[in-house]
Amino acid sequence: MKVLLVDDKESVVQGIRKHIDWEALGVSEVEIALDGKEALEKFAHFPADLLVTDIKMPNMNGIELMGKLRATGHAMRFVVLSGYEEFEYAKQALALGASDYVLKPVDINELTEIVSKQLQELVKMKEQGEQRQRFMQTIRRSLPALRQQYLNEMIHFPDPRRLLSKDKWEFAEIPLHPQSFALLAIAIDHFQHIVHQKVEEIELSRFIVENIIGDCLPSWGIGIPFFSEWGVLTLLLNYDLAEPEKQVKEKLLAFAEVCRQSIETHSSLTVTIGISSLCPELGGLPGAYKEAREAIEHVYFFGGNQVAHFEDLLPYRLKRTVYPVLQEHELMTMLRRGQTDMVEEGVRSFFEALKDEEASAQDFRLTCIQLAAALHRVLLDSGLDESRPSLLSKSWYETCDTASLSELQDHIARWFAEAAAQIKITIQAGSKNIVGEAKLFIEQYLLQNVSLAAVADHVGVSPNYFSSLFKRETGSTFVEYVTDCKLKQAKEWLDDVGLPIYEIAERLGYHDRKYFREIFKRRVGVTPSEYREQRLGTAGGEDHQE
C-alpha cells in the first residue's frame, strides 16, 4: 500500500509521517507534498492508494486535487483534513467521494484509526476485485458448456423477460444473429437400444452424429449444433429474410436430406430429422423446437430414417387443443426422477386439464392412449424389463379403449405409481454403483491427493451432483471420507516404529506436519505419537517424531 500526505505546512505532513506506524498498517511507502499541484505531479510516478490531504492550500486546493485524481480512474481513497471554519469545504469533499475527514489540529490516534479503516477497506476491495477476475476467467473457460446450457434453456423454456435471452446470447458469444431462425431436431434412430450399451458406445454414437453434421454445415453456412436431449441433436441456423419462405423451406429440406444421407453413408447409424416452421425471434424457439420434435414423433411411427417438415404434417395431426402437453411433461419428469409420492397428483392434474378442455369421450380415450405410449417410452428408455406384466402390459391400450373415464384415471395412476417405484429402485442402484466405483478410485489414487473433480470425471457425473450423491449415500462429505481413508493408512504405517511420523505425513500429502498432527488428533482423539505409543508401548518423543 502507498500513502500520499498533502498539506501546505510541512510540519503537519512530516509529523503525520513520523508518528504513525505505517509498517503495522501494511503501508510500504509514504510520500509528502506541500500543495495540490505538487501532489498531482508526484501522483504521476507515485500512484497512491490513499490520499490524506488538507483542503485549503495554495496553487491547488484539496477539492480540486481530489477531482483531478478521481478523473484518472485510479481506485483510491481520500481522507481530508480541515479546520472548524472549513467545515463546509469538508462536506463538499465528502460529497465528491472523500471517505472521511479529520478536524485540525490533528489527533494522531484518531487519524491512525481512520487511516487503518480505509486501508483495510482498500485491501478488501482489492481482494474482491482479484476474486472477481478469477471468477471471470473461470467463466471464460466454461463458456462452451455455458453456451450449451443457454441454448438448451432457450429452446425448452419461454423467456418471460424477453431481453434475458438476448443478453445470454451476447454473453455466450453465440456466432449467429439472434433472429431469423430455422430449427432442425436430429434424433438418433433406435436410441432406446443404444442407451443399454456401455457409456463409451453411447457417447461415440452422439459424437459421430455431431461430427458428421458439423461436416455438412458448410453447405448451409454457420450453424450451432447442440444436444437438447441425450439422443437428439438440435441445429440452429439463420435464414435470409430476403428469400421467400417457400424457397427457404425447400433449401432446409434439401440440407436436412444431405445430413441424413451423410450419416447413413458414413456410419452404422440412421437419424430422423424434424424441421420446424421458420422462427423470426428468440422467443419463438420453444415453439419451434416443439414443432420439430412433433415432426420426428410422427415419422417414427413409419419407421424413422426420414426428413419431415412440421408444416407438411398438419393434415395428419390430432386435435392438439385437448392434449395437456404441460401436464404430461411435468408427469414424465416426476416419473423419470422416481418421485413415487408425486405421480398421483401429477395424474390428477393431467385429468383436470382434460376436463377443462371439455374433450369428447373419443378424444379423451385417444389422449390416454397417447399418455400410455409416453409412459411406455420412458420405461423402455429406463431399461426396465419388458417381461414384467405389471408394468408393460398390452392390456393398457385395451383398457384405454374400454374403461370408463373414472376407471381410466385410477388405472393410469396405478400404472404410473408402479413405474415410478421401479425407476426409483433403478436410480438408487445406479447411485450405489457410482459411489462404489468412486471409492475404488479414491483408494487407488489416495496418495496422489485425488480431487473431487477428478473422481466425478472418472465416474462420469458433474462435481456438484457427485458431491451431493456421495454425501447422501455415505453420510460423509468427500473431504471427510478421503481424510478418514488417509488416517486409516496412517494408522497402519504407525505400527512400523522404524517409519518416522513426518515421513508418514508427507506420504499422505500432509506437508505441514503440524496440520497432520492436528487433524489426526481431531479425528482419532490422540496425536500420532500418542497413538504409536498406545499401540507399541514406545515413547519416541512426540516433538522429535513429528
ZATIRO-836182 format. One record per residue (C-alpha): y, z, x; residue in one letter. Coordinates in steps of 0.1 Angstrom, whole numbers, padded with zeros to 4 digits, always signed. Example, Ala and Ser with C-alpha at 12.3 -4.5 7.8 and 13.67 -1.06 7.14 Angstrom:
2
-0045+0078+0123A;-0011+0071+0137S;
// end
This chain:
546
+0000+0000+0000M;+0036-0008+0011K;+0067+0010+0001V;+0104-0001+0004L;+0131+0025+0002L;+0167+0014-0006V;+0199+0034-0006D;+0233+0029+0009D;+0231+0063+0025K;+0208+0061+0055E;+0203+0099+0054S;+0187+0096+0020V;+0161+0069+0029V;+0154+0085+0062Q;+0149+0119+0046G;+0125+0105+0020I;+0105+0086+0046R;+0102+0117+0067K;+0094+0143+0041H;+0068+0126+0021I;+0032+0125+0034D;+0028+0087+0029W;-0007+0086+0045E;-0020+0111+0020A;-0007+0088-0008L;-0026+0058+0006G;+0006+0041+0020V;+0002+0022+0052S;+0038+0011+0058E;+0072+0023+0047V;+0104+0002+0053E;+0140+0011+0045I;+0171-0010+0036A;+0207+0001+0031L;+0217-0022+0002D;+0201-0046-0023G;+0209-0077-0002K;+0191-0063+0029E;+0162-0052+0007A;+0158-0087-0007L;+0158-0102+0028E;+0132-0076+0040K;+0110-0083+0010F;+0105-0119+0022A;+0083-0107+0051H;+0075-0072+0037F;+0062-0077+0001P;+0062-0041-0010A;+0040-0027-0038D;+0065+0000-0047L;+0103-0001-0045L;+0123+0031-0046V;+0160+0022-0050T;+0194+0036-0056D;+0213+0020-0085I;+0249+0020-0072K;+0251+0001-0038M;+0274-0024-0022P;+0267-0061-0019N;+0239-0060-0044M;+0231-0030-0067N;+0197-0018-0077G;+0197-0035-0111I;+0204-0069-0095E;+0177-0063-0069L;+0151-0054-0095M;+0159-0086-0114G;+0156-0108-0083K;+0123-0092-0072L;+0108-0094-0106R;+0116-0131-0107A;+0094-0137-0076T;+0063-0129-0098G;+0051-0103-0073H;+0032-0074-0090A;+0051-0043-0081M;+0065-0010-0095R;+0101+0003-0094F;+0114+0038-0092V;+0152+0042-0094V;+0175+0069-0080L;+0207+0078-0100S;+0233+0104-0104G;+0242+0120-0137Y;+0272+0097-0141E;+0250+0067-0136E;+0226+0076-0164F;+0235+0046-0185E;+0225+0024-0155Y;+0192+0043-0152A;+0185+0035-0189K;+0193-0002-0182Q;+0169-0001-0152A;+0141+0013-0174L;+0147-0015-0199A;+0144-0040-0171L;+0110-0026-0161G;+0116+0004-0139A;+0086+0027-0141S;+0105+0059-0136D;+0138+0074-0124Y;+0148+0105-0103V;+0182+0121-0106L;+0202+0128-0074K;+0202+0150-0054P;+0166+0140-0049V;+0140+0167-0053D;+0114+0156-0027I;+0085+0173-0046N;+0095+0156-0079E;+0098+0122-0061L;+0064+0127-0044T;+0048+0133-0077E;+0064+0103-0093I;+0056+0080-0063V;+0020+0093-0063S;+0016+0085-0100K;+0030+0050-0096Q;+0008+0042-0066L;-0023+0054-0085Q;-0015+0031-0114E;-0010+0002-0089L;-0044+0009-0074V;-0059+0009-0108K;-0042-0023-0118M;-0054-0040-0086K;-0089-0028-0092E;-0088-0041-0128Q;-0074-0075-0115G;-0102-0078-0089E;-0128-0068-0116Q;-0113-0095-0139R;-0116-0121-0111Q;-0152-0111-0106R;-0159-0114-0143F;-0143-0148-0145M;-0163-0160-0115Q;-0195-0148-0133T;-0184-0166-0164I;-0178-0198-0145R;-0213-0196-0130R;-0227-0191-0165S;-0207-0220-0180L;-0237-0243-0186P;-0256-0216-0205A;-0224-0207-0223L;-0218-0243-0233R;-0253-0245-0248Q;-0246-0213-0268Q;-0213-0225-0281Y;-0228-0259-0292L;-0256-0241-0310N;-0231-0219-0328E;-0211-0249-0338M;-0240-0268-0355I;-0256-0237-0371H;-0226-0217-0384F;-0194-0227-0401P;-0163-0217-0383D;-0142-0195-0406P;-0112-0196-0383R;-0113-0234-0378R;-0094-0231-0345L;-0121-0209-0328L;-0145-0238-0323S;-0117-0259-0306K;-0109-0230-0283D;-0145-0226-0273K;-0148-0264-0269W;-0120-0264-0244E;-0131-0232-0226F;-0167-0246-0221A;-0153-0279-0208E;-0174-0300-0231I;-0169-0336-0220P;-0164-0351-0255L;-0135-0354-0278H;-0136-0325-0304P;-0137-0350-0333Q;-0154-0382-0345S;-0190-0371-0340F;-0223-0388-0345A;-0252-0363-0345L;-0288-0371-0337L;-0316-0345-0341A;-0347-0354-0320I;-0378-0334-0330A;-0409-0334-0307I;-0438-0345-0329D;-0467-0321-0333H;-0447-0294-0316F;-0466-0267-0336Q;-0497-0276-0315H;-0478-0278-0282I;-0465-0242-0286V;-0500-0229-0283H;-0503-0242-0247Q;-0491-0225-0216K;-0453-0219-0212V;-0453-0244-0183E;-0466-0272-0206E;-0442-0263-0234I;-0412-0264-0210E;-0425-0296-0194L;-0425-0313-0228S;-0390-0302-0235R;-0379-0313-0201F;-0394-0348-0205I;-0377-0354-0238V;-0343-0342-0225E;-0346-0362-0192N;-0355-0395-0210I;-0327-0390-0235I;-0304-0385-0205G;-0316-0418-0190D;-0309-0436-0223C;-0274-0421-0228L;-0255-0446-0206P;-0264-0473-0231S;-0242-0454-0256W;-0217-0437-0233G;-0211-0400-0229I;-0231-0375-0249G;-0241-0339-0249I;-0279-0331-0254P;-0289-0295-0260F;-0319-0278-0276F;-0309-0265-0310S;-0344-0253-0318E;-0374-0249-0295W;-0388-0283-0304G;-0356-0300-0315V;-0331-0316-0291L;-0297-0323-0306T;-0275-0350-0293L;-0237-0351-0300L;-0219-0384-0294L;-0184-0397-0301N;-0179-0429-0320Y;-0150-0453-0321D;-0127-0446-0351L;-0115-0483-0350A;-0150-0496-0358E;-0162-0499-0394P;-0186-0471-0404E;-0214-0496-0412K;-0212-0510-0377Q;-0213-0475-0362V;-0243-0467-0383K;-0261-0499-0371E;-0253-0490-0335K;-0266-0455-0339L;-0299-0467-0354L;-0304-0491-0326A;-0296-0465-0299F;-0319-0440-0316A;-0347-0466-0316E;-0342-0471-0279V;-0345-0434-0273C;-0377-0432-0295R;-0393-0461-0278Q;-0384-0449-0243S;-0401-0415-0249I;-0432-0432-0264E;-0434-0456-0235T;-0427-0433-0206H;-0446-0401-0218S;-0475-0390-0239S;-0451-0376-0264L;-0435-0391-0296T;-0404-0379-0314V;-0389-0383-0348T;-0351-0388-0348I;-0328-0379-0377G;-0293-0393-0378I;-0265-0376-0399S;-0236-0392-0417S;-0205-0396-0395L;-0187-0363-0388C;-0150-0366-0383P;-0142-0329-0375E;-0158-0300-0356L;-0160-0280-0389G;-0184-0306-0403G;-0211-0301-0376L;-0233-0276-0395P;-0234-0300-0425G;-0242-0329-0401A;-0270-0310-0384Y;-0285-0301-0418K;-0285-0338-0428E;-0302-0348-0396A;-0329-0321-0400R;-0334-0331-0436E;-0339-0367-0425A;-0366-0355-0399I;-0383-0334-0425E;-0386-0364-0449H;-0400-0387-0422V;-0425-0360-0411Y;-0442-0364-0445F;-0451-0400-0435F;-0464-0391-0400G;-0434-0389-0376G;-0425-0411-0346N;-0398-0428-0366Q;-0360-0430-0368V;-0343-0422-0401A;-0307-0421-0412H;-0298-0395-0438F;-0278-0419-0459E;-0309-0442-0463D;-0329-0413-0478L;-0306-0404-0506L;-0327-0422-0533P;-0357-0401-0523Y;-0341-0367-0522R;-0350-0338-0545L;-0323-0323-0566K;-0307-0301-0540R;-0284-0282-0563T;-0312-0259-0574V;-0326-0250-0540Y;-0313-0218-0524P;-0311-0230-0488V;-0292-0200-0475L;-0316-0175-0491Q;-0346-0194-0477E;-0330-0193-0442H;-0325-0156-0445E;-0360-0150-0458L;-0376-0171-0430M;-0355-0152-0404T;-0369-0119-0417M;-0404-0134-0416L;-0402-0146-0380R;-0390-0112-0370R;-0419-0095-0388G;-0395-0074-0409Q;-0420-0062-0435T;-0396-0038-0451D;-0371-0065-0459M;-0391-0096-0471V;-0395-0083-0507E;-0357-0080-0511E;-0354-0115-0495G;-0378-0130-0520V;-0359-0113-0548R;-0326-0128-0536S;-0342-0162-0534F;-0353-0160-0571F;-0320-0146-0582E;-0302-0176-0567A;-0326-0199-0585L;-0319-0182-0619K;-0282-0186-0613D;-0287-0223-0609E;-0303-0225-0644E;-0331-0246-0630A;-0357-0262-0652S;-0393-0250-0651A;-0404-0281-0632Q;-0375-0277-0607D;-0385-0240-0603F;-0421-0249-0595R;-0411-0277-0571L;-0388-0252-0553T;-0416-0226-0550C;-0439-0253-0536I;-0412-0261-0510Q;-0408-0224-0501L;-0446-0221-0498A;-0446-0251-0474A;-0419-0235-0454A;-0439-0203-0452L;-0469-0223-0441H;-0449-0240-0413R;-0437-0206-0400V;-0473-0193-0399L;-0485-0223-0380L;-0456-0221-0355D;-0465-0184-0350S;-0501-0194-0340G;-0519-0174-0368L;-0555-0182-0375D;-0557-0208-0404E;-0590-0194-0415S;-0575-0163-0429R;-0577-0169-0467P;-0553-0140-0475S;-0525-0159-0456L;-0531-0196-0456L;-0548-0203-0489S;-0549-0237-0505K;-0545-0219-0539S;-0509-0213-0530W;-0499-0247-0543Y;-0522-0244-0574E;-0505-0211-0581T;-0471-0226-0579C;-0482-0253-0604D;-0498-0230-0630T;-0484-0194-0628A;-0456-0181-0650S;-0422-0176-0633L;-0426-0138-0632S;-0461-0141-0617E;-0448-0166-0591L;-0422-0141-0578Q;-0450-0114-0575D;-0473-0139-0558H;-0447-0151-0533I;-0435-0116-0525A;-0471-0107-0516R;-0476-0138-0495W;-0445-0131-0475F;-0453-0094-0471A;-0488-0102-0458E;-0474-0129-0435A;-0447-0106-0421A;-0473-0079-0414A;-0494-0104-0394Q;-0464-0117-0375I;-0452-0082-0367K;-0486-0075-0351I;-0484-0107-0331T;-0448-0098-0319I;-0459-0063-0309Q;-0489-0076-0290A;-0466-0101-0272G;-0442-0073-0263S;-0470-0052-0247K;-0482-0082-0227N;-0447-0088-0214I;-0443-0052-0203V;-0478-0051-0188G;-0470-0082-0167E;-0437-0067-0157A;-0454-0035-0145K;-0478-0055-0123L;-0448-0075-0108F;-0429-0043-0101I;-0460-0028-0084E;-0464-0059-0063Q;-0428-0060-0051Y;-0419-0023-0052L;-0410-0021-0016L;-0386-0052-0018Q;-0362-0035-0042N;-0371-0057-0071V;-0342-0061-0096S;-0343-0061-0134L;-0331-0097-0135A;-0359-0108-0112A;-0385-0091-0133V;-0370-0106-0165A;-0371-0140-0150D;-0407-0136-0139H;-0418-0127-0175V;-0396-0155-0190G;-0371-0135-0211V;-0334-0126-0208S;-0325-0095-0189P;-0309-0079-0219N;-0340-0084-0241Y;-0363-0073-0213F;-0343-0041-0208S;-0344-0031-0244S;-0381-0041-0248L;-0391-0022-0217F;-0374+0010-0229K;-0389+0006-0263R;-0425+0001-0250E;-0425+0026-0221T;-0399+0052-0232G;-0382+0048-0198S;-0354+0026-0186T;-0362+0000-0159F;-0344+0020-0132V;-0362+0052-0142E;-0396+0035-0141Y;-0390+0019-0107V;-0378+0052-0093T;-0409+0070-0106D;-0431+0043-0090C;-0413+0048-0057K;-0416+0085-0058L;-0453+0082-0067K;-0457+0061-0035Q;-0436+0087-0016A;-0460+0115-0026K;-0489+0096-0012E;-0472+0090+0021W;-0460+0126+0023L;-0497+0136+0026D;-0497+0119+0060D;-0480+0145+0082V;-0476+0120+0110G;-0452+0099+0089L;-0416+0111+0092P;-0398+0116+0059I;-0368+0094+0070Y;-0393+0066+0075E;-0408+0070+0041I;-0373+0069+0026A;-0365+0037+0045E;-0398+0020+0035R;-0389+0027-0002L;-0354+0012+0002G;-0335+0045+0004Y;-0314+0040+0035H;-0293+0070+0026D;-0317+0099+0034R;-0296+0125+0016K;-0297+0104-0016Y;-0335+0101-0013F;-0338+0139-0009R;-0316+0145-0039E;-0334+0120-0062I;-0368+0133-0051F;-0358+0169-0059K;-0342+0159-0092R;-0374+0141-0104R;-0401+0162-0087V;-0384+0196-0086G;-0387+0202-0048V;-0374+0184-0017T;-0398+0160+0002P;-0402+0186+0029S;-0410+0213+0004E;-0435+0190-0013Y;-0452+0183+0020R;-0453+0220+0029E;-0469+0228-0005Q;-0495+0201-0001R;-0504+0205+0036L;-0493+0241+0043G;-0469+0229+0070T;-0433+0239+0077A;-0420+0209+0096G;-0383+0218+0094G;-0365+0201+0065E;-0334+0192+0084D;-0353+0176+0112H;-0378+0157+0089Q;-0352+0144+0065E;
// end
